[in-house]
Every structure is written in structure tokens, then in C-alpha cells.
Amino acid sequence: MNFFGLKFQSPPEDVEAELKNVGKKNEVWPKTLKLLDDFFDPYNRRLASLLNDDKWLFPTNRAAG
């Protein structure tokens, strides 16, 4: 904000209350999770191979939540 010469203003209290995360952590539809796992799996395998570190290999049959 300072870089652009703008003055920071706090949002009104009622807006700030609406911005808080009310959802559950890791709430993902199983179909979406599978789509992401299927897409990223080859890249994660390649990364794990290059780094010689299996922590990049996530289970592809995990359940959401």
C-alpha cells in the first residue's frame, strides 16, 4: 500500500466478520480430489525421482476430509 502511495483502511466490522473462513478445513469433493490427484501424480512422481525424496508421492486413493 505504501509503495502505491495509498492509505490503508481497515474494513468495517461487519465486512470483516463475513471474511472469516467458516468452512471445514480440507473440505473437498472426492471427485475433485481424484481429478487433482490424477493430474498431478505424474509430476509428483518425477519430482520425487529427481529429488530422491518420496514425500512428494501422495496417496491417490485418499478420501476427502
HTML snippet that shows the backbone in 3Dmol.js (N, CA, C, O; Angstrom):
<script src="https://3Dmol.org/build/3Dmol-min.js"></script>
<div id="view" style="width:600px;height:400px;position:relative"></div>
<script>
const pdb = `
ATOM      1  N   MET A   1       0.826  -1.182   0.000  1.00  0.00           N
ATOM      2  CA  MET A   1       0.000   0.000   0.000  1.00  0.00           C
ATOM      3  C   MET A   1       0.878   1.255   0.000  1.00  0.00           C
ATOM      4  O   MET A   1       0.604   2.214  -0.722  1.00  0.00           O
ATOM      5  N   ASN A   2       1.924   1.237   0.811  1.00  0.00           N
ATOM      6  CA  ASN A   2       2.807   2.397   0.868  1.00  0.00           C
ATOM      7  C   ASN A   2       3.492   2.637  -0.469  1.00  0.00           C
ATOM      8  O   ASN A   2       3.680   3.785  -0.871  1.00  0.00           O
ATOM      9  N   PHE A   3       3.863   1.581  -1.152  1.00  0.00           N
ATOM     10  CA  PHE A   3       4.542   1.689  -2.439  1.00  0.00           C
ATOM     11  C   PHE A   3       3.699   2.475  -3.436  1.00  0.00           C
ATOM     12  O   PHE A   3       4.227   3.275  -4.209  1.00  0.00           O
ATOM     13  N   PHE A   4       2.385   2.244  -3.416  1.00  0.00           N
ATOM     14  CA  PHE A   4       1.492   2.931  -4.344  1.00  0.00           C
ATOM     15  C   PHE A   4       0.990   4.261  -3.808  1.00  0.00           C
ATOM     16  O   PHE A   4       0.208   4.949  -4.464  1.00  0.00           O
ATOM     17  N   GLY A   5       1.444   4.620  -2.612  1.00  0.00           N
ATOM     18  CA  GLY A   5       1.024   5.883  -2.023  1.00  0.00           C
ATOM     19  C   GLY A   5      -0.416   5.854  -1.549  1.00  0.00           C
ATOM     20  O   GLY A   5      -1.072   6.893  -1.473  1.00  0.00           O
ATOM     21  N   LEU A   6      -0.911   4.662  -1.229  1.00  0.00           N
ATOM     22  CA  LEU A   6      -2.289   4.515  -0.779  1.00  0.00           C
ATOM     23  C   LEU A   6      -2.339   4.385   0.731  1.00  0.00           C
ATOM     24  O   LEU A   6      -1.433   3.838   1.359  1.00  0.00           O
ATOM     25  N   LYS A   7      -3.395   4.889   1.285  1.00  0.00           N
ATOM     26  CA  LYS A   7      -3.592   4.815   2.720  1.00  0.00           C
ATOM     27  C   LYS A   7      -4.388   3.557   3.045  1.00  0.00           C
ATOM     28  O   LYS A   7      -5.441   3.319   2.454  1.00  0.00           O
ATOM     29  N   PHE A   8      -3.891   2.752   3.981  1.00  0.00           N
ATOM     30  CA  PHE A   8      -4.591   1.536   4.362  1.00  0.00           C
ATOM     31  C   PHE A   8      -5.761   1.881   5.264  1.00  0.00           C
ATOM     32  O   PHE A   8      -5.634   2.654   6.214  1.00  0.00           O
ATOM     33  N   GLN A   9      -6.915   1.283   4.941  1.00  0.00           N
ATOM     34  CA  GLN A   9      -8.096   1.467   5.778  1.00  0.00           C
ATOM     35  C   GLN A   9      -8.613   0.096   6.187  1.00  0.00           C
ATOM     36  O   GLN A   9      -8.763  -0.795   5.351  1.00  0.00           O
ATOM     37  N   SER A  10      -8.879  -0.063   7.451  1.00  0.00           N
ATOM     38  CA  SER A  10      -9.447  -1.333   7.929  1.00  0.00           C
ATOM     39  C   SER A  10     -10.876  -1.460   7.426  1.00  0.00           C
ATOM     40  O   SER A  10     -11.600  -0.467   7.349  1.00  0.00           O
ATOM     41  N   PRO A  11     -11.291  -2.696   7.080  1.00  0.00           N
ATOM     42  CA  PRO A  11     -12.683  -2.876   6.651  1.00  0.00           C
ATOM     43  C   PRO A  11     -13.621  -2.684   7.834  1.00  0.00           C
ATOM     44  O   PRO A  11     -13.222  -2.892   8.980  1.00  0.00           O
ATOM     45  N   PRO A  12     -14.856  -2.293   7.570  1.00  0.00           N
ATOM     46  CA  PRO A  12     -15.831  -2.175   8.664  1.00  0.00           C
ATOM     47  C   PRO A  12     -15.998  -3.516   9.367  1.00  0.00           C
ATOM     48  O   PRO A  12     -15.760  -4.565   8.768  1.00  0.00           O
ATOM     49  N   GLU A  13     -16.401  -3.488  10.621  1.00  0.00           N
ATOM     50  CA  GLU A  13     -16.503  -4.705  11.422  1.00  0.00           C
ATOM     51  C   GLU A  13     -17.441  -5.731  10.806  1.00  0.00           C
ATOM     52  O   GLU A  13     -17.158  -6.927  10.868  1.00  0.00           O
ATOM     53  N   ASP A  14     -18.549  -5.299  10.215  1.00  0.00           N
ATOM     54  CA  ASP A  14     -19.490  -6.261   9.646  1.00  0.00           C
ATOM     55  C   ASP A  14     -18.904  -6.965   8.423  1.00  0.00           C
ATOM     56  O   ASP A  14     -19.201  -8.136   8.186  1.00  0.00           O
ATOM     57  N   VAL A  15     -18.083  -6.274   7.651  1.00  0.00           N
ATOM     58  CA  VAL A  15     -17.432  -6.889   6.489  1.00  0.00           C
ATOM     59  C   VAL A  15     -16.348  -7.846   6.963  1.00  0.00           C
ATOM     60  O   VAL A  15     -16.196  -8.937   6.413  1.00  0.00           O
ATOM     61  N   GLU A  16     -15.602  -7.445   7.971  1.00  0.00           N
ATOM     62  CA  GLU A  16     -14.527  -8.281   8.498  1.00  0.00           C
ATOM     63  C   GLU A  16     -15.082  -9.607   9.013  1.00  0.00           C
ATOM     64  O   GLU A  16     -14.445 -10.646   8.839  1.00  0.00           O
ATOM     65  N   ALA A  17     -16.243  -9.589   9.637  1.00  0.00           N
ATOM     66  CA  ALA A  17     -16.863 -10.813  10.151  1.00  0.00           C
ATOM     67  C   ALA A  17     -17.226 -11.754   9.004  1.00  0.00           C
ATOM     68  O   ALA A  17     -17.139 -12.972   9.164  1.00  0.00           O
ATOM     69  N   GLU A  18     -17.630 -11.218   7.856  1.00  0.00           N
ATOM     70  CA  GLU A  18     -18.003 -12.037   6.701  1.00  0.00           C
ATOM     71  C   GLU A  18     -16.786 -12.680   6.043  1.00  0.00           C
ATOM     72  O   GLU A  18     -16.925 -13.694   5.359  1.00  0.00           O
ATOM     73  N   LEU A  19     -15.605 -12.117   6.235  1.00  0.00           N
ATOM     74  CA  LEU A  19     -14.413 -12.612   5.584  1.00  0.00           C
ATOM     75  C   LEU A  19     -13.804 -13.824   6.270  1.00  0.00           C
ATOM     76  O   LEU A  19     -12.922 -14.467   5.701  1.00  0.00           O
ATOM     77  N   LYS A  20     -14.239 -14.146   7.446  1.00  0.00           N
ATOM     78  CA  LYS A  20     -13.665 -15.260   8.183  1.00  0.00           C
ATOM     79  C   LYS A  20     -14.081 -16.581   7.549  1.00  0.00           C
ATOM     80  O   LYS A  20     -15.212 -16.723   7.084  1.00  0.00           O
ATOM     81  N   ASN A  21     -13.180 -17.534   7.532  1.00  0.00           N
ATOM     82  CA  ASN A  21     -13.429 -18.844   6.955  1.00  0.00           C
ATOM     83  C   ASN A  21     -14.347 -19.638   7.881  1.00  0.00           C
ATOM     84  O   ASN A  21     -14.002 -19.913   9.030  1.00  0.00           O
ATOM     85  N   VAL A  22     -15.503 -19.997   7.370  1.00  0.00           N
ATOM     86  CA  VAL A  22     -16.451 -20.746   8.179  1.00  0.00           C
ATOM     87  C   VAL A  22     -16.534 -22.212   7.741  1.00  0.00           C
ATOM     88  O   VAL A  22     -17.199 -23.015   8.395  1.00  0.00           O
ATOM     89  N   GLY A  23     -15.873 -22.560   6.654  1.00  0.00           N
ATOM     90  CA  GLY A  23     -15.897 -23.935   6.149  1.00  0.00           C
ATOM     91  C   GLY A  23     -14.956 -24.831   6.932  1.00  0.00           C
ATOM     92  O   GLY A  23     -14.121 -24.365   7.707  1.00  0.00           O
ATOM     93  N   LYS A  24     -15.109 -26.116   6.712  1.00  0.00           N
ATOM     94  CA  LYS A  24     -14.223 -27.080   7.348  1.00  0.00           C
ATOM     95  C   LYS A  24     -12.906 -27.135   6.588  1.00  0.00           C
ATOM     96  O   LYS A  24     -12.871 -26.975   5.367  1.00  0.00           O
ATOM     97  N   LYS A  25     -11.847 -27.360   7.309  1.00  0.00           N
ATOM     98  CA  LYS A  25     -10.536 -27.496   6.690  1.00  0.00           C
ATOM     99  C   LYS A  25     -10.517 -28.757   5.840  1.00  0.00           C
ATOM    100  O   LYS A  25     -11.034 -29.796   6.251  1.00  0.00           O
ATOM    101  N   ASN A  26      -9.924 -28.669   4.656  1.00  0.00           N
ATOM    102  CA  ASN A  26      -9.775 -29.802   3.743  1.00  0.00           C
ATOM    103  C   ASN A  26     -11.096 -30.340   3.220  1.00  0.00           C
ATOM    104  O   ASN A  26     -11.192 -31.520   2.882  1.00  0.00           O
ATOM    105  N   GLU A  27     -12.109 -29.498   3.148  1.00  0.00           N
ATOM    106  CA  GLU A  27     -13.393 -29.939   2.632  1.00  0.00           C
ATOM    107  C   GLU A  27     -13.334 -29.897   1.096  1.00  0.00           C
ATOM    108  O   GLU A  27     -13.456 -28.834   0.486  1.00  0.00           O
ATOM    109  N   VAL A  28     -13.145 -31.076   0.487  1.00  0.00           N
ATOM    110  CA  VAL A  28     -13.013 -31.181  -0.955  1.00  0.00           C
ATOM    111  C   VAL A  28     -13.883 -32.323  -1.442  1.00  0.00           C
ATOM    112  O   VAL A  28     -13.905 -33.396  -0.839  1.00  0.00           O
ATOM    113  N   TRP A  29     -14.593 -32.095  -2.522  1.00  0.00           N
ATOM    114  CA  TRP A  29     -15.393 -33.178  -3.101  1.00  0.00           C
ATOM    115  C   TRP A  29     -14.471 -34.287  -3.554  1.00  0.00           C
ATOM    116  O   TRP A  29     -13.422 -34.010  -4.136  1.00  0.00           O
ATOM    117  N   PRO A  30     -14.831 -35.539  -3.303  1.00  0.00           N
ATOM    118  CA  PRO A  30     -13.989 -36.670  -3.716  1.00  0.00           C
ATOM    119  C   PRO A  30     -13.683 -36.654  -5.217  1.00  0.00           C
ATOM    120  O   PRO A  30     -12.574 -36.998  -5.624  1.00  0.00           O
ATOM    121  N   LYS A  31     -14.644 -36.264  -6.028  1.00  0.00           N
ATOM    122  CA  LYS A  31     -14.435 -36.217  -7.483  1.00  0.00           C
ATOM    123  C   LYS A  31     -13.355 -35.186  -7.841  1.00  0.00           C
ATOM    124  O   LYS A  31     -12.524 -35.429  -8.715  1.00  0.00           O
ATOM    125  N   THR A  32     -13.377 -34.040  -7.162  1.00  0.00           N
ATOM    126  CA  THR A  32     -12.382 -33.004  -7.398  1.00  0.00           C
ATOM    127  C   THR A  32     -11.010 -33.465  -6.939  1.00  0.00           C
ATOM    128  O   THR A  32     -10.015 -33.236  -7.627  1.00  0.00           O
ATOM    129  N   LEU A  33     -10.948 -34.108  -5.793  1.00  0.00           N
ATOM    130  CA  LEU A  33      -9.686 -34.608  -5.262  1.00  0.00           C
ATOM    131  C   LEU A  33      -9.071 -35.633  -6.211  1.00  0.00           C
ATOM    132  O   LEU A  33      -7.862 -35.613  -6.445  1.00  0.00           O
ATOM    133  N   LYS A  34      -9.893 -36.529  -6.760  1.00  0.00           N
ATOM    134  CA  LYS A  34      -9.394 -37.527  -7.698  1.00  0.00           C
ATOM    135  C   LYS A  34      -8.876 -36.857  -8.965  1.00  0.00           C
ATOM    136  O   LYS A  34      -7.824 -37.235  -9.479  1.00  0.00           O
ATOM    137  N   LEU A  35      -9.600 -35.878  -9.466  1.00  0.00           N
ATOM    138  CA  LEU A  35      -9.172 -35.157 -10.660  1.00  0.00           C
ATOM    139  C   LEU A  35      -7.807 -34.502 -10.445  1.00  0.00           C
ATOM    140  O   LEU A  35      -6.936 -34.579 -11.313  1.00  0.00           O
ATOM    141  N   LEU A  36      -7.622 -33.863  -9.298  1.00  0.00           N
ATOM    142  CA  LEU A  36      -6.348 -33.215  -8.980  1.00  0.00           C
ATOM    143  C   LEU A  36      -5.234 -34.238  -8.791  1.00  0.00           C
ATOM    144  O   LEU A  36      -4.121 -34.056  -9.285  1.00  0.00           O
ATOM    145  N   ASP A  37      -5.541 -35.313  -8.072  1.00  0.00           N
ATOM    146  CA  ASP A  37      -4.538 -36.370  -7.857  1.00  0.00           C
ATOM    147  C   ASP A  37      -4.097 -36.969  -9.193  1.00  0.00           C
ATOM    148  O   ASP A  37      -2.903 -37.162  -9.426  1.00  0.00           O
ATOM    149  N   ASP A  38      -5.058 -37.260 -10.063  1.00  0.00           N
ATOM    150  CA  ASP A  38      -4.730 -37.850 -11.366  1.00  0.00           C
ATOM    151  C   ASP A  38      -3.887 -36.901 -12.213  1.00  0.00           C
ATOM    152  O   ASP A  38      -2.980 -37.332 -12.925  1.00  0.00           O
ATOM    153  N   PHE A  39      -4.190 -35.622 -12.132  1.00  0.00           N
ATOM    154  CA  PHE A  39      -3.450 -34.641 -12.924  1.00  0.00           C
ATOM    155  C   PHE A  39      -2.016 -34.472 -12.428  1.00  0.00           C
ATOM    156  O   PHE A  39      -1.077 -34.469 -13.224  1.00  0.00           O
ATOM    157  N   PHE A  40      -1.848 -34.330 -11.110  1.00  0.00           N
ATOM    158  CA  PHE A  40      -0.533 -34.006 -10.564  1.00  0.00           C
ATOM    159  C   PHE A  40       0.355 -35.221 -10.298  1.00  0.00           C
ATOM    160  O   PHE A  40       1.562 -35.065 -10.113  1.00  0.00           O
ATOM    161  N   ASP A  41      -0.212 -36.416 -10.274  1.00  0.00           N
ATOM    162  CA  ASP A  41       0.559 -37.611  -9.937  1.00  0.00           C
ATOM    163  C   ASP A  41       1.827 -37.785 -10.786  1.00  0.00           C
ATOM    164  O   ASP A  41       2.890 -38.025 -10.214  1.00  0.00           O
ATOM    165  N   PRO A  42       1.767 -37.677 -12.126  1.00  0.00           N
ATOM    166  CA  PRO A  42       2.997 -37.861 -12.910  1.00  0.00           C
ATOM    167  C   PRO A  42       4.081 -36.823 -12.566  1.00  0.00           C
ATOM    168  O   PRO A  42       5.270 -37.138 -12.544  1.00  0.00           O
ATOM    169  N   TYR A  43       3.652 -35.595 -12.301  1.00  0.00           N
ATOM    170  CA  TYR A  43       4.610 -34.537 -11.965  1.00  0.00           C
ATOM    171  C   TYR A  43       5.222 -34.772 -10.587  1.00  0.00           C
ATOM    172  O   TYR A  43       6.415 -34.553 -10.381  1.00  0.00           O
ATOM    173  N   ASN A  44       4.388 -35.222  -9.646  1.00  0.00           N
ATOM    174  CA  ASN A  44       4.898 -35.519  -8.301  1.00  0.00           C
ATOM    175  C   ASN A  44       5.875 -36.688  -8.329  1.00  0.00           C
ATOM    176  O   ASN A  44       6.880 -36.681  -7.619  1.00  0.00           O
ATOM    177  N   ARG A  45       5.576 -37.697  -9.155  1.00  0.00           N
ATOM    178  CA  ARG A  45       6.485 -38.847  -9.279  1.00  0.00           C
ATOM    179  C   ARG A  45       7.829 -38.416  -9.866  1.00  0.00           C
ATOM    180  O   ARG A  45       8.884 -38.862  -9.415  1.00  0.00           O
ATOM    181  N   ARG A  46       7.779 -37.560 -10.860  1.00  0.00           N
ATOM    182  CA  ARG A  46       9.022 -37.069 -11.483  1.00  0.00           C
ATOM    183  C   ARG A  46       9.824 -36.244 -10.476  1.00  0.00           C
ATOM    184  O   ARG A  46      11.043 -36.390 -10.379  1.00  0.00           O
ATOM    185  N   LEU A  47       9.144 -35.385  -9.735  1.00  0.00           N
ATOM    186  CA  LEU A  47       9.811 -34.562  -8.732  1.00  0.00           C
ATOM    187  C   LEU A  47      10.444 -35.442  -7.647  1.00  0.00           C
ATOM    188  O   LEU A  47      11.587 -35.217  -7.247  1.00  0.00           O
ATOM    189  N   ALA A  48       9.694 -36.441  -7.178  1.00  0.00           N
ATOM    190  CA  ALA A  48      10.226 -37.351  -6.161  1.00  0.00           C
ATOM    191  C   ALA A  48      11.454 -38.078  -6.682  1.00  0.00           C
ATOM    192  O   ALA A  48      12.411 -38.299  -5.940  1.00  0.00           O
ATOM    193  N   SER A  49      11.430 -38.449  -7.947  1.00  0.00           N
ATOM    194  CA  SER A  49      12.575 -39.135  -8.545  1.00  0.00           C
ATOM    195  C   SER A  49      13.780 -38.208  -8.650  1.00  0.00           C
ATOM    196  O   SER A  49      14.899 -38.601  -8.320  1.00  0.00           O
ATOM    197  N   LEU A  50      13.555 -36.991  -9.104  1.00  0.00           N
ATOM    198  CA  LEU A  50      14.656 -36.029  -9.244  1.00  0.00           C
ATOM    199  C   LEU A  50      15.284 -35.670  -7.906  1.00  0.00           C
ATOM    200  O   LEU A  50      16.500 -35.513  -7.800  1.00  0.00           O
ATOM    201  N   LEU A  51      14.443 -35.542  -6.886  1.00  0.00           N
ATOM    202  CA  LEU A  51      14.929 -35.145  -5.564  1.00  0.00           C
ATOM    203  C   LEU A  51      15.289 -36.338  -4.685  1.00  0.00           C
ATOM    204  O   LEU A  51      15.823 -36.176  -3.588  1.00  0.00           O
ATOM    205  N   ASN A  52      14.990 -37.536  -5.180  1.00  0.00           N
ATOM    206  CA  ASN A  52      15.213 -38.755  -4.405  1.00  0.00           C
ATOM    207  C   ASN A  52      14.545 -38.627  -3.024  1.00  0.00           C
ATOM    208  O   ASN A  52      15.154 -38.892  -1.988  1.00  0.00           O
ATOM    209  N   ASP A  53      13.266 -38.209  -3.055  1.00  0.00           N
ATOM    210  CA  ASP A  53      12.524 -37.948  -1.823  1.00  0.00           C
ATOM    211  C   ASP A  53      11.057 -38.329  -2.040  1.00  0.00           C
ATOM    212  O   ASP A  53      10.347 -37.669  -2.800  1.00  0.00           O
ATOM    213  N   ASP A  54      10.608 -39.386  -1.378  1.00  0.00           N
ATOM    214  CA  ASP A  54       9.249 -39.886  -1.562  1.00  0.00           C
ATOM    215  C   ASP A  54       8.170 -39.048  -0.889  1.00  0.00           C
ATOM    216  O   ASP A  54       6.988 -39.363  -1.024  1.00  0.00           O
ATOM    217  N   LYS A  55       8.535 -37.998  -0.174  1.00  0.00           N
ATOM    218  CA  LYS A  55       7.492 -37.202   0.486  1.00  0.00           C
ATOM    219  C   LYS A  55       6.582 -36.506  -0.528  1.00  0.00           C
ATOM    220  O   LYS A  55       5.512 -36.020  -0.161  1.00  0.00           O
ATOM    221  N   TRP A  56       6.989 -36.452  -1.786  1.00  0.00           N
ATOM    222  CA  TRP A  56       6.177 -35.822  -2.835  1.00  0.00           C
ATOM    223  C   TRP A  56       5.168 -36.789  -3.437  1.00  0.00           C
ATOM    224  O   TRP A  56       4.362 -36.402  -4.283  1.00  0.00           O
ATOM    225  N   LEU A  57       5.208 -38.041  -3.006  1.00  0.00           N
ATOM    226  CA  LEU A  57       4.263 -39.037  -3.507  1.00  0.00           C
ATOM    227  C   LEU A  57       3.073 -39.120  -2.558  1.00  0.00           C
ATOM    228  O   LEU A  57       3.160 -39.697  -1.474  1.00  0.00           O
ATOM    229  N   PHE A  58       1.967 -38.533  -2.985  1.00  0.00           N
ATOM    230  CA  PHE A  58       0.769 -38.526  -2.168  1.00  0.00           C
ATOM    231  C   PHE A  58      -0.090 -39.729  -2.526  1.00  0.00           C
ATOM    232  O   PHE A  58      -0.094 -40.157  -3.681  1.00  0.00           O
ATOM    233  N   PRO A  59      -0.810 -40.277  -1.573  1.00  0.00           N
ATOM    234  CA  PRO A  59      -1.707 -41.399  -1.901  1.00  0.00           C
ATOM    235  C   PRO A  59      -2.790 -40.921  -2.858  1.00  0.00           C
ATOM    236  O   PRO A  59      -3.405 -39.879  -2.631  1.00  0.00           O
ATOM    237  N   THR A  60      -3.025 -41.669  -3.917  1.00  0.00           N
ATOM    238  CA  THR A  60      -4.028 -41.248  -4.902  1.00  0.00           C
ATOM    239  C   THR A  60      -5.395 -41.851  -4.618  1.00  0.00           C
ATOM    240  O   THR A  60      -6.350 -41.579  -5.345  1.00  0.00           O
ATOM    241  N   ASN A  61      -5.502 -42.653  -3.588  1.00  0.00           N
ATOM    242  CA  ASN A  61      -6.794 -43.240  -3.228  1.00  0.00           C
ATOM    243  C   ASN A  61      -7.294 -42.698  -1.888  1.00  0.00           C
ATOM    244  O   ASN A  61      -8.073 -43.357  -1.200  1.00  0.00           O
ATOM    245  N   ARG A  62      -6.851 -41.512  -1.525  1.00  0.00           N
ATOM    246  CA  ARG A  62      -7.234 -40.940  -0.231  1.00  0.00           C
ATOM    247  C   ARG A  62      -8.681 -40.432  -0.285  1.00  0.00           C
ATOM    248  O   ARG A  62      -9.213 -40.144  -1.357  1.00  0.00           O
ATOM    249  N   ALA A  63      -9.288 -40.331   0.869  1.00  0.00           N
ATOM    250  CA  ALA A  63     -10.643 -39.802   0.969  1.00  0.00           C
ATOM    251  C   ALA A  63     -10.571 -38.337   1.347  1.00  0.00           C
ATOM    252  O   ALA A  63      -9.649 -37.918   2.046  1.00  0.00           O
ATOM    253  N   ALA A  64     -11.522 -37.569   0.897  1.00  0.00           N
ATOM    254  CA  ALA A  64     -11.566 -36.145   1.235  1.00  0.00           C
ATOM    255  C   ALA A  64     -11.916 -35.981   2.700  1.00  0.00           C
ATOM    256  O   ALA A  64     -12.599 -36.815   3.294  1.00  0.00           O
ATOM    257  N   GLY A  65     -11.424 -34.866   3.278  1.00  0.00           N
ATOM    258  CA  GLY A  65     -11.813 -34.543   4.641  1.00  0.00           C
ATOM    259  C   GLY A  65     -10.778 -34.801   5.572  1.00  0.00           C
ATOM    260  O   GLY A  65     -10.955 -34.578   6.769  1.00  0.00           O
TER     261      GLY A  65
END
`;
const viewer = $3Dmol.createViewer("view");
viewer.addModel(pdb, "pdb");
viewer.setStyle({}, {cartoon: {color: "spectrum"}});
viewer.zoomTo();
viewer.render();
</script>
